[in-house]
Amino acid sequence: MANIKSAKKRILVNRTKAERNKMIKSAVKTSIKKVRAAIDAQDQEAAKAALLAATSTIDKAASKGVYHKNTASRKVSRLAKAVNEMA
């Protein structure tokens, strides 16, 4: 256990930020699963709508620093490619 006041604060702050990041990553994974489910069901309209929502969620996560911008871009690109290959 930390003895110094600033170290104790860092522990609390890091825990709070880790929880926030975990929530955001979970939301991204859920949105990706929705796109994949629509693709598996061969529902093109639902897949496009889910892709739009997932893109927004991923971009927000990148802007908050949870994902690197290239990682976010790669995720969006792979999802878009999968939706476009449905047609």
N, C-alpha and C positions, 0 to 999 in steps of 0.2 A: 504494500500500500504506500502511496505517495505521502510524504511528510510536508512538502513545500506547498504553500497555498496555490501558487500558479499551476503546479502540476496537478493538484486536485481539480482545479477548474478545467484543465485540458482534458482530463478523463471524462468529466461531465459533458463538455462540449463535443468531444469526439463521439461519445455514445449517442448524443442527440443527432448529430450529423449522419452517423451510420444508420440510425433508424429511418431518417428521412430518405437517405439514398436507397435503402432497402425497399421502402414503399414505392418509390419512383421506378426502380428496376422491376418490381413485381407488376406494376401497372403496364410497363412496356411489354413484359412477357405475356401478360393476359391479352393485350391488344394484338400481339403477333399470333397467339393461339387462335384468336377469332378469325384472323385472315386465313390461316392454314385450314381451319375447320370449314370455312366457306369454299376454299379451293377444293378440299376433299369432297364436299357435297356438290361440286360442279355448279355452284350458284354464282354466276358472274356478277350480277348486280350487287349481291351482298358482299362479295369479295372486294369489289371496287369501293363500296362504302366503308368496309372495314379497313381497307388499305389507307383511305383518306384519314380515318381516325387514328390508325397506328402511326402514320407518318407524323401527324401532329404530336402525338404522345412522345415519339422518339426524338423529334426536334426539340421539344420542351425539355426533355431529359438532358440533351446535349447542351442546351443553353444554360442549364443549371449546373453543369459541370459533372454530372453523374456519368455520362459517356463522353469519350473523346469525339470530336466532330467527324473524324474519319470512320470511327466505329458506327456512329449513327448513320452516316451516309451509306456505309456498306449494308447495314440492316435494311434500310429503306430500299436500296437498290435490289437486294435479293428478293424482297417481298414483291416489289413492282414487277420484277422479271417473272416471278412465279404466277402472278395474276395475269400478266400479258401472255404467258405461254398457254393459259387456259383457252384462249380464243381460237 
